[in-house]
Structure formats: C-alpha cells, structure tokens
Amino acid sequence: MPGTAEEWRGILLVYSIMTVLSAALFAIWASGEVQHWNSPGQKRPEIVDVDTQMDSKPLMICSTEPTPSTA
C-alpha cells in the first residue's frame, strides 16, 4: 500500500538529515559582514535609454508562404 508510515519515515529521515546538515554548514561559514556590492556609498552604473526605432518594413521571421519575386 503506497504512502505507509514506513515509507514516510524514510522520507522524513532523509529530509531531517539534509535540514540539519545545511543548517550546520550555514552556521559554520555564515558571516554578518556587509558585502562590497551592497555598499550604499558606491556609485551605481548609469542607465541610459536607447532609441530603438524599427524600420518601416516589417521583419518576417518565419513564413510558410513563398516570398514574392522582386523582378
């Protein structure tokens, strides 16, 4: 019978081990220092608007119809 207590016990055991292990790794290597990329005094890059006008002719990406000849 699927979903028995024995099956769930194994799943929860694996989940518990992974949770405790990840918490231990975080506790060992975590630091509360402000990272260099989070300094409020640092100058941020300037965002520049780019004028992207399209040509008057539409761009055809994919077509199943044959293209007309330009004789």
PyMOL Python script that loads the backbone (N, CA, C, O; Angstrom):
from pymol import cmd

cmd.read_pdbstr("""\
ATOM      1  N   MET A   1       0.850  -1.180   0.000  1.00  0.00           N
ATOM      2  CA  MET A   1       0.000   0.000   0.000  1.00  0.00           C
ATOM      3  C   MET A   1       0.896   1.244   0.000  1.00  0.00           C
ATOM      4  O   MET A   1       1.711   1.413   0.907  1.00  0.00           O
ATOM      5  N   PRO A   2       0.755   2.110  -0.999  1.00  0.00           N
ATOM      6  CA  PRO A   2       1.612   3.292  -1.075  1.00  0.00           C
ATOM      7  C   PRO A   2       1.270   4.302   0.022  1.00  0.00           C
ATOM      8  O   PRO A   2       0.116   4.440   0.428  1.00  0.00           O
ATOM      9  N   GLY A   3       2.288   4.993   0.483  1.00  0.00           N
ATOM     10  CA  GLY A   3       2.081   6.025   1.488  1.00  0.00           C
ATOM     11  C   GLY A   3       1.989   5.496   2.901  1.00  0.00           C
ATOM     12  O   GLY A   3       1.329   6.099   3.748  1.00  0.00           O
ATOM     13  N   THR A   4       2.631   4.395   3.164  1.00  0.00           N
ATOM     14  CA  THR A   4       2.583   3.837   4.515  1.00  0.00           C
ATOM     15  C   THR A   4       3.493   4.636   5.436  1.00  0.00           C
ATOM     16  O   THR A   4       4.308   5.442   4.984  1.00  0.00           O
ATOM     17  N   ALA A   5       3.341   4.400   6.728  1.00  0.00           N
ATOM     18  CA  ALA A   5       4.147   5.102   7.725  1.00  0.00           C
ATOM     19  C   ALA A   5       5.628   4.777   7.558  1.00  0.00           C
ATOM     20  O   ALA A   5       6.474   5.643   7.778  1.00  0.00           O
ATOM     21  N   GLU A   6       5.953   3.555   7.177  1.00  0.00           N
ATOM     22  CA  GLU A   6       7.354   3.167   6.978  1.00  0.00           C
ATOM     23  C   GLU A   6       7.978   3.949   5.822  1.00  0.00           C
ATOM     24  O   GLU A   6       9.126   4.383   5.923  1.00  0.00           O
ATOM     25  N   GLU A   7       7.247   4.132   4.736  1.00  0.00           N
ATOM     26  CA  GLU A   7       7.757   4.906   3.604  1.00  0.00           C
ATOM     27  C   GLU A   7       7.975   6.364   3.997  1.00  0.00           C
ATOM     28  O   GLU A   7       9.002   6.956   3.664  1.00  0.00           O
ATOM     29  N   TRP A   8       7.016   6.932   4.696  1.00  0.00           N
ATOM     30  CA  TRP A   8       7.138   8.324   5.117  1.00  0.00           C
ATOM     31  C   TRP A   8       8.256   8.505   6.136  1.00  0.00           C
ATOM     32  O   TRP A   8       8.904   9.552   6.158  1.00  0.00           O
ATOM     33  N   ARG A   9       8.488   7.515   6.968  1.00  0.00           N
ATOM     34  CA  ARG A   9       9.561   7.604   7.956  1.00  0.00           C
ATOM     35  C   ARG A   9      10.906   7.766   7.254  1.00  0.00           C
ATOM     36  O   ARG A   9      11.732   8.575   7.677  1.00  0.00           O
ATOM     37  N   GLY A  10      11.133   7.009   6.191  1.00  0.00           N
ATOM     38  CA  GLY A  10      12.382   7.117   5.439  1.00  0.00           C
ATOM     39  C   GLY A  10      12.534   8.470   4.771  1.00  0.00           C
ATOM     40  O   GLY A  10      13.612   9.064   4.795  1.00  0.00           O
ATOM     41  N   ILE A  11      11.457   8.956   4.175  1.00  0.00           N
ATOM     42  CA  ILE A  11      11.493  10.263   3.511  1.00  0.00           C
ATOM     43  C   ILE A  11      11.771  11.372   4.520  1.00  0.00           C
ATOM     44  O   ILE A  11      12.600  12.247   4.269  1.00  0.00           O
ATOM     45  N   LEU A  12      11.085  11.342   5.656  1.00  0.00           N
ATOM     46  CA  LEU A  12      11.280  12.376   6.667  1.00  0.00           C
ATOM     47  C   LEU A  12      12.656  12.294   7.310  1.00  0.00           C
ATOM     48  O   LEU A  12      13.204  13.319   7.716  1.00  0.00           O
ATOM     49  N   LEU A  13      13.224  11.099   7.412  1.00  0.00           N
ATOM     50  CA  LEU A  13      14.575  10.952   7.947  1.00  0.00           C
ATOM     51  C   LEU A  13      15.589  11.612   7.010  1.00  0.00           C
ATOM     52  O   LEU A  13      16.474  12.337   7.466  1.00  0.00           O
ATOM     53  N   VAL A  14      15.464  11.365   5.712  1.00  0.00           N
ATOM     54  CA  VAL A  14      16.360  11.989   4.736  1.00  0.00           C
ATOM     55  C   VAL A  14      16.193  13.507   4.764  1.00  0.00           C
ATOM     56  O   VAL A  14      17.183  14.239   4.738  1.00  0.00           O
ATOM     57  N   TYR A  15      14.968  13.978   4.817  1.00  0.00           N
ATOM     58  CA  TYR A  15      14.701  15.417   4.878  1.00  0.00           C
ATOM     59  C   TYR A  15      15.307  16.035   6.138  1.00  0.00           C
ATOM     60  O   TYR A  15      15.902  17.111   6.074  1.00  0.00           O
ATOM     61  N   SER A  16      15.162  15.369   7.268  1.00  0.00           N
ATOM     62  CA  SER A  16      15.703  15.879   8.530  1.00  0.00           C
ATOM     63  C   SER A  16      17.222  15.962   8.493  1.00  0.00           C
ATOM     64  O   SER A  16      17.802  16.946   8.952  1.00  0.00           O
ATOM     65  N   ILE A  17      17.866  14.939   7.952  1.00  0.00           N
ATOM     66  CA  ILE A  17      19.326  14.940   7.854  1.00  0.00           C
ATOM     67  C   ILE A  17      19.794  16.080   6.959  1.00  0.00           C
ATOM     68  O   ILE A  17      20.753  16.776   7.295  1.00  0.00           O
ATOM     69  N   MET A  18      19.131  16.277   5.829  1.00  0.00           N
ATOM     70  CA  MET A  18      19.511  17.364   4.918  1.00  0.00           C
ATOM     71  C   MET A  18      19.320  18.728   5.579  1.00  0.00           C
ATOM     72  O   MET A  18      20.146  19.621   5.393  1.00  0.00           O
ATOM     73  N   THR A  19      18.253  18.902   6.339  1.00  0.00           N
ATOM     74  CA  THR A  19      17.983  20.173   7.005  1.00  0.00           C
ATOM     75  C   THR A  19      19.026  20.469   8.073  1.00  0.00           C
ATOM     76  O   THR A  19      19.536  21.587   8.148  1.00  0.00           O
ATOM     77  N   VAL A  20      19.347  19.479   8.899  1.00  0.00           N
ATOM     78  CA  VAL A  20      20.340  19.673   9.956  1.00  0.00           C
ATOM     79  C   VAL A  20      21.716  19.927   9.352  1.00  0.00           C
ATOM     80  O   VAL A  20      22.451  20.787   9.838  1.00  0.00           O
ATOM     81  N   LEU A  21      22.073  19.199   8.309  1.00  0.00           N
ATOM     82  CA  LEU A  21      23.367  19.382   7.666  1.00  0.00           C
ATOM     83  C   LEU A  21      23.488  20.775   7.045  1.00  0.00           C
ATOM     84  O   LEU A  21      24.518  21.431   7.198  1.00  0.00           O
ATOM     85  N   SER A  22      22.453  21.228   6.350  1.00  0.00           N
ATOM     86  CA  SER A  22      22.516  22.558   5.740  1.00  0.00           C
ATOM     87  C   SER A  22      22.547  23.653   6.807  1.00  0.00           C
ATOM     88  O   SER A  22      23.226  24.662   6.621  1.00  0.00           O
ATOM     89  N   ALA A  23      21.833  23.480   7.912  1.00  0.00           N
ATOM     90  CA  ALA A  23      21.875  24.466   8.997  1.00  0.00           C
ATOM     91  C   ALA A  23      23.258  24.509   9.636  1.00  0.00           C
ATOM     92  O   ALA A  23      23.740  25.586   9.986  1.00  0.00           O
ATOM     93  N   ALA A  24      23.903  23.354   9.795  1.00  0.00           N
ATOM     94  CA  ALA A  24      25.247  23.309  10.372  1.00  0.00           C
ATOM     95  C   ALA A  24      26.251  23.986   9.446  1.00  0.00           C
ATOM     96  O   ALA A  24      27.104  24.742   9.912  1.00  0.00           O
ATOM     97  N   LEU A  25      26.164  23.728   8.145  1.00  0.00           N
ATOM     98  CA  LEU A  25      27.068  24.370   7.193  1.00  0.00           C
ATOM     99  C   LEU A  25      26.875  25.887   7.185  1.00  0.00           C
ATOM    100  O   LEU A  25      27.847  26.638   7.103  1.00  0.00           O
ATOM    101  N   PHE A  26      25.641  26.327   7.269  1.00  0.00           N
ATOM    102  CA  PHE A  26      25.364  27.761   7.312  1.00  0.00           C
ATOM    103  C   PHE A  26      25.930  28.378   8.588  1.00  0.00           C
ATOM    104  O   PHE A  26      26.516  29.460   8.542  1.00  0.00           O
ATOM    105  N   ALA A  27      25.763  27.706   9.719  1.00  0.00           N
ATOM    106  CA  ALA A  27      26.263  28.229  10.994  1.00  0.00           C
ATOM    107  C   ALA A  27      27.785  28.309  11.004  1.00  0.00           C
ATOM    108  O   ALA A  27      28.347  29.205  11.633  1.00  0.00           O
ATOM    109  N   ILE A  28      28.454  27.398  10.326  1.00  0.00           N
ATOM    110  CA  ILE A  28      29.918  27.393  10.306  1.00  0.00           C
ATOM    111  C   ILE A  28      30.458  28.510   9.423  1.00  0.00           C
ATOM    112  O   ILE A  28      31.353  29.242   9.845  1.00  0.00           O
ATOM    113  N   TRP A  29      29.936  28.659   8.206  1.00  0.00           N
ATOM    114  CA  TRP A  29      30.522  29.574   7.226  1.00  0.00           C
ATOM    115  C   TRP A  29      29.781  30.897   7.046  1.00  0.00           C
ATOM    116  O   TRP A  29      30.222  31.729   6.253  1.00  0.00           O
ATOM    117  N   ALA A  30      28.697  31.117   7.737  1.00  0.00           N
ATOM    118  CA  ALA A  30      27.953  32.368   7.569  1.00  0.00           C
ATOM    119  C   ALA A  30      28.681  33.520   8.254  1.00  0.00           C
ATOM    120  O   ALA A  30      29.365  33.324   9.258  1.00  0.00           O
ATOM    121  N   SER A  31      28.527  34.721   7.702  1.00  0.00           N
ATOM    122  CA  SER A  31      29.097  35.907   8.344  1.00  0.00           C
ATOM    123  C   SER A  31      28.100  37.051   8.219  1.00  0.00           C
ATOM    124  O   SER A  31      27.246  37.060   7.332  1.00  0.00           O
ATOM    125  N   GLY A  32      28.225  38.005   9.116  1.00  0.00           N
ATOM    126  CA  GLY A  32      27.319  39.150   9.107  1.00  0.00           C
ATOM    127  C   GLY A  32      27.936  40.387   8.504  1.00  0.00           C
ATOM    128  O   GLY A  32      27.427  41.490   8.701  1.00  0.00           O
ATOM    129  N   GLU A  33      29.029  40.227   7.765  1.00  0.00           N
ATOM    130  CA  GLU A  33      29.704  41.373   7.168  1.00  0.00           C
ATOM    131  C   GLU A  33      28.938  41.869   5.942  1.00  0.00           C
ATOM    132  O   GLU A  33      28.392  41.088   5.162  1.00  0.00           O
ATOM    133  N   VAL A  34      28.918  43.205   5.801  1.00  0.00           N
ATOM    134  CA  VAL A  34      28.287  43.794   4.618  1.00  0.00           C
ATOM    135  C   VAL A  34      29.185  43.512   3.423  1.00  0.00           C
ATOM    136  O   VAL A  34      30.392  43.745   3.476  1.00  0.00           O
ATOM    137  N   GLN A  35      28.602  43.018   2.365  1.00  0.00           N
ATOM    138  CA  GLN A  35      29.363  42.692   1.166  1.00  0.00           C
ATOM    139  C   GLN A  35      29.710  43.958   0.389  1.00  0.00           C
ATOM    140  O   GLN A  35      29.014  44.968   0.498  1.00  0.00           O
ATOM    141  N   HIS A  36      30.779  43.904  -0.390  1.00  0.00           N
ATOM    142  CA  HIS A  36      31.238  45.077  -1.139  1.00  0.00           C
ATOM    143  C   HIS A  36      30.201  45.566  -2.136  1.00  0.00           C
ATOM    144  O   HIS A  36      30.138  46.762  -2.420  1.00  0.00           O
ATOM    145  N   TRP A  37      29.389  44.670  -2.671  1.00  0.00           N
ATOM    146  CA  TRP A  37      28.406  45.060  -3.673  1.00  0.00           C
ATOM    147  C   TRP A  37      27.169  45.692  -3.048  1.00  0.00           C
ATOM    148  O   TRP A  37      26.278  46.146  -3.766  1.00  0.00           O
ATOM    149  N   ASN A  38      27.102  45.726  -1.707  1.00  0.00           N
ATOM    150  CA  ASN A  38      25.940  46.286  -1.030  1.00  0.00           C
ATOM    151  C   ASN A  38      26.271  47.609  -0.346  1.00  0.00           C
ATOM    152  O   ASN A  38      25.496  48.080   0.487  1.00  0.00           O
ATOM    153  N   SER A  39      27.392  48.205  -0.678  1.00  0.00           N
ATOM    154  CA  SER A  39      27.783  49.466  -0.046  1.00  0.00           C
ATOM    155  C   SER A  39      26.909  50.599  -0.566  1.00  0.00           C
ATOM    156  O   SER A  39      26.841  50.820  -1.775  1.00  0.00           O
ATOM    157  N   PRO A  40      26.236  51.324   0.335  1.00  0.00           N
ATOM    158  CA  PRO A  40      25.366  52.408  -0.134  1.00  0.00           C
ATOM    159  C   PRO A  40      26.135  53.580  -0.724  1.00  0.00           C
ATOM    160  O   PRO A  40      25.565  54.336  -1.511  1.00  0.00           O
ATOM    161  N   GLY A  41      27.405  53.763  -0.378  1.00  0.00           N
ATOM    162  CA  GLY A  41      28.182  54.875  -0.894  1.00  0.00           C
ATOM    163  C   GLY A  41      28.765  54.617  -2.265  1.00  0.00           C
ATOM    164  O   GLY A  41      29.339  55.517  -2.878  1.00  0.00           O
ATOM    165  N   GLN A  42      28.627  53.415  -2.745  1.00  0.00           N
ATOM    166  CA  GLN A  42      29.209  53.045  -4.028  1.00  0.00           C
ATOM    167  C   GLN A  42      28.382  53.636  -5.176  1.00  0.00           C
ATOM    168  O   GLN A  42      27.152  53.614  -5.136  1.00  0.00           O
ATOM    169  N   LYS A  43      29.068  54.163  -6.198  1.00  0.00           N
ATOM    170  CA  LYS A  43      28.363  54.730  -7.345  1.00  0.00           C
ATOM    171  C   LYS A  43      27.775  53.603  -8.190  1.00  0.00           C
ATOM    172  O   LYS A  43      28.455  52.636  -8.534  1.00  0.00           O
ATOM    173  N   ARG A  44      26.510  53.757  -8.510  1.00  0.00           N
ATOM    174  CA  ARG A  44      25.835  52.753  -9.324  1.00  0.00           C
ATOM    175  C   ARG A  44      25.994  53.092 -10.796  1.00  0.00           C
ATOM    176  O   ARG A  44      26.112  54.265 -11.150  1.00  0.00           O
ATOM    177  N   PRO A  45      25.999  52.090 -11.651  1.00  0.00           N
ATOM    178  CA  PRO A  45      26.104  52.370 -13.087  1.00  0.00           C
ATOM    179  C   PRO A  45      24.873  53.135 -13.578  1.00  0.00           C
ATOM    180  O   PRO A  45      23.754  52.907 -13.119  1.00  0.00           O
ATOM    181  N   GLU A  46      25.107  54.028 -14.503  1.00  0.00           N
ATOM    182  CA  GLU A  46      24.028  54.850 -15.038  1.00  0.00           C
ATOM    183  C   GLU A  46      23.257  54.079 -16.103  1.00  0.00           C
ATOM    184  O   GLU A  46      23.842  53.433 -16.971  1.00  0.00           O
ATOM    185  N   ILE A  47      21.944  54.160 -16.017  1.00  0.00           N
ATOM    186  CA  ILE A  47      21.089  53.501 -17.002  1.00  0.00           C
ATOM    187  C   ILE A  47      20.779  54.513 -18.100  1.00  0.00           C
ATOM    188  O   ILE A  47      20.282  55.605 -17.826  1.00  0.00           O
ATOM    189  N   VAL A  48      21.069  54.148 -19.314  1.00  0.00           N
ATOM    190  CA  VAL A  48      20.887  55.051 -20.453  1.00  0.00           C
ATOM    191  C   VAL A  48      19.769  54.509 -21.331  1.00  0.00           C
ATOM    192  O   VAL A  48      19.739  53.322 -21.656  1.00  0.00           O
ATOM    193  N   ASP A  49      18.842  55.402 -21.714  1.00  0.00           N
ATOM    194  CA  ASP A  49      17.784  54.997 -22.642  1.00  0.00           C
ATOM    195  C   ASP A  49      18.365  54.862 -24.036  1.00  0.00           C
ATOM    196  O   ASP A  49      19.129  55.714 -24.488  1.00  0.00           O
ATOM    197  N   VAL A  50      18.004  53.808 -24.699  1.00  0.00           N
ATOM    198  CA  VAL A  50      18.483  53.568 -26.054  1.00  0.00           C
ATOM    199  C   VAL A  50      17.299  53.700 -26.999  1.00  0.00           C
ATOM    200  O   VAL A  50      16.253  53.085 -26.794  1.00  0.00           O
ATOM    201  N   ASP A  51      17.477  54.510 -28.038  1.00  0.00           N
ATOM    202  CA  ASP A  51      16.419  54.703 -29.020  1.00  0.00           C
ATOM    203  C   ASP A  51      16.461  53.540 -30.000  1.00  0.00           C
ATOM    204  O   ASP A  51      17.404  53.407 -30.779  1.00  0.00           O
ATOM    205  N   THR A  52      15.454  52.719 -29.955  1.00  0.00           N
ATOM    206  CA  THR A  52      15.421  51.540 -30.828  1.00  0.00           C
ATOM    207  C   THR A  52      14.231  51.645 -31.769  1.00  0.00           C
ATOM    208  O   THR A  52      13.193  51.023 -31.540  1.00  0.00           O
ATOM    209  N   GLN A  53      14.380  52.423 -32.811  1.00  0.00           N
ATOM    210  CA  GLN A  53      13.320  52.540 -33.808  1.00  0.00           C
ATOM    211  C   GLN A  53      13.480  51.425 -34.829  1.00  0.00           C
ATOM    212  O   GLN A  53      14.589  51.083 -35.239  1.00  0.00           O
ATOM    213  N   MET A  54      12.355  50.876 -35.220  1.00  0.00           N
ATOM    214  CA  MET A  54      12.380  49.812 -36.218  1.00  0.00           C
ATOM    215  C   MET A  54      12.226  50.414 -37.607  1.00  0.00           C
ATOM    216  O   MET A  54      11.697  51.514 -37.763  1.00  0.00           O
ATOM    217  N   ASP A  55      12.681  49.700 -38.588  1.00  0.00           N
ATOM    218  CA  ASP A  55      12.500  50.128 -39.976  1.00  0.00           C
ATOM    219  C   ASP A  55      11.020  50.129 -40.315  1.00  0.00           C
ATOM    220  O   ASP A  55      10.213  49.516 -39.616  1.00  0.00           O
ATOM    221  N   SER A  56      10.669  50.820 -41.392  1.00  0.00           N
ATOM    222  CA  SER A  56       9.267  50.871 -41.792  1.00  0.00           C
ATOM    223  C   SER A  56       8.792  49.535 -42.348  1.00  0.00           C
ATOM    224  O   SER A  56       7.595  49.246 -42.338  1.00  0.00           O
ATOM    225  N   LYS A  57       9.731  48.713 -42.837  1.00  0.00           N
ATOM    226  CA  LYS A  57       9.352  47.404 -43.355  1.00  0.00           C
ATOM    227  C   LYS A  57       9.291  46.404 -42.203  1.00  0.00           C
ATOM    228  O   LYS A  57      10.186  46.370 -41.359  1.00  0.00           O
ATOM    229  N   PRO A  58       8.240  45.594 -42.170  1.00  0.00           N
ATOM    230  CA  PRO A  58       8.176  44.593 -41.102  1.00  0.00           C
ATOM    231  C   PRO A  58       9.213  43.493 -41.337  1.00  0.00           C
ATOM    232  O   PRO A  58       9.552  43.169 -42.475  1.00  0.00           O
ATOM    233  N   LEU A  59       9.687  42.949 -40.274  1.00  0.00           N
ATOM    234  CA  LEU A  59      10.669  41.875 -40.333  1.00  0.00           C
ATOM    235  C   LEU A  59       9.934  40.546 -40.269  1.00  0.00           C
ATOM    236  O   LEU A  59       9.191  40.295 -39.319  1.00  0.00           O
ATOM    237  N   MET A  60      10.133  39.686 -41.273  1.00  0.00           N
ATOM    238  CA  MET A  60       9.473  38.394 -41.297  1.00  0.00           C
ATOM    239  C   MET A  60      10.459  37.350 -40.789  1.00  0.00           C
ATOM    240  O   MET A  60      11.509  37.122 -41.389  1.00  0.00           O
ATOM    241  N   ILE A  61      10.108  36.734 -39.694  1.00  0.00           N
ATOM    242  CA  ILE A  61      10.987  35.748 -39.079  1.00  0.00           C
ATOM    243  C   ILE A  61      10.794  34.376 -39.716  1.00  0.00           C
ATOM    244  O   ILE A  61      11.759  33.713 -40.093  1.00  0.00           O
ATOM    245  N   CYS A  62       9.549  33.965 -39.828  1.00  0.00           N
ATOM    246  CA  CYS A  62       9.267  32.624 -40.338  1.00  0.00           C
ATOM    247  C   CYS A  62       7.991  32.686 -41.168  1.00  0.00           C
ATOM    248  O   CYS A  62       7.011  33.313 -40.766  1.00  0.00           O
ATOM    249  N   SER A  63       8.005  32.051 -42.297  1.00  0.00           N
ATOM    250  CA  SER A  63       6.826  32.054 -43.142  1.00  0.00           C
ATOM    251  C   SER A  63       6.718  30.729 -43.861  1.00  0.00           C
ATOM    252  O   SER A  63       7.720  30.137 -44.262  1.00  0.00           O
ATOM    253  N   THR A  64       5.485  30.269 -44.019  1.00  0.00           N
ATOM    254  CA  THR A  64       5.253  29.051 -44.784  1.00  0.00           C
ATOM    255  C   THR A  64       4.848  29.379 -46.209  1.00  0.00           C
ATOM    256  O   THR A  64       4.764  28.494 -47.061  1.00  0.00           O
ATOM    257  N   GLU A  65       4.595  30.671 -46.466  1.00  0.00           N
ATOM    258  CA  GLU A  65       4.210  31.090 -47.807  1.00  0.00           C
ATOM    259  C   GLU A  65       5.455  31.432 -48.615  1.00  0.00           C
ATOM    260  O   GLU A  65       6.439  31.918 -48.058  1.00  0.00           O
ATOM    261  N   PRO A  66       5.422  31.185 -49.913  1.00  0.00           N
ATOM    262  CA  PRO A  66       6.577  31.558 -50.740  1.00  0.00           C
ATOM    263  C   PRO A  66       6.700  33.075 -50.815  1.00  0.00           C
ATOM    264  O   PRO A  66       5.695  33.785 -50.830  1.00  0.00           O
ATOM    265  N   THR A  67       7.917  33.562 -50.863  1.00  0.00           N
ATOM    266  CA  THR A  67       8.136  35.004 -50.951  1.00  0.00           C
ATOM    267  C   THR A  67       7.928  35.469 -52.383  1.00  0.00           C
ATOM    268  O   THR A  67       8.290  34.756 -53.319  1.00  0.00           O
ATOM    269  N   PRO A  68       7.347  36.665 -52.575  1.00  0.00           N
ATOM    270  CA  PRO A  68       7.147  37.163 -53.941  1.00  0.00           C
ATOM    271  C   PRO A  68       8.489  37.542 -54.555  1.00  0.00           C
ATOM    272  O   PRO A  68       9.391  38.024 -53.869  1.00  0.00           O
ATOM    273  N   SER A  69       8.601  37.316 -55.852  1.00  0.00           N
ATOM    274  CA  SER A  69       9.857  37.654 -56.530  1.00  0.00           C
ATOM    275  C   SER A  69       9.911  39.156 -56.772  1.00  0.00           C
ATOM    276  O   SER A  69       8.884  39.792 -57.006  1.00  0.00           O
ATOM    277  N   THR A  70      11.108  39.714 -56.714  1.00  0.00           N
ATOM    278  CA  THR A  70      11.284  41.159 -56.913  1.00  0.00           C
ATOM    279  C   THR A  70      11.908  41.418 -58.277  1.00  0.00           C
ATOM    280  O   THR A  70      12.968  42.039 -58.361  1.00  0.00           O
ATOM    281  N   ALA A  71      11.265  40.949 -59.350  1.00  0.00           N
ATOM    282  CA  ALA A  71      11.806  41.046 -60.713  1.00  0.00           C
ATOM    283  C   ALA A  71      11.895  42.405 -61.211  1.00  0.00           C
ATOM    284  O   ALA A  71      12.332  42.621 -62.341  1.00  0.00           O
TER     285      ALA A  71
END
""", "prot")
cmd.dss("prot")
cmd.show_as("cartoon", "prot")
cmd.util.cbc("prot")
cmd.orient("prot")
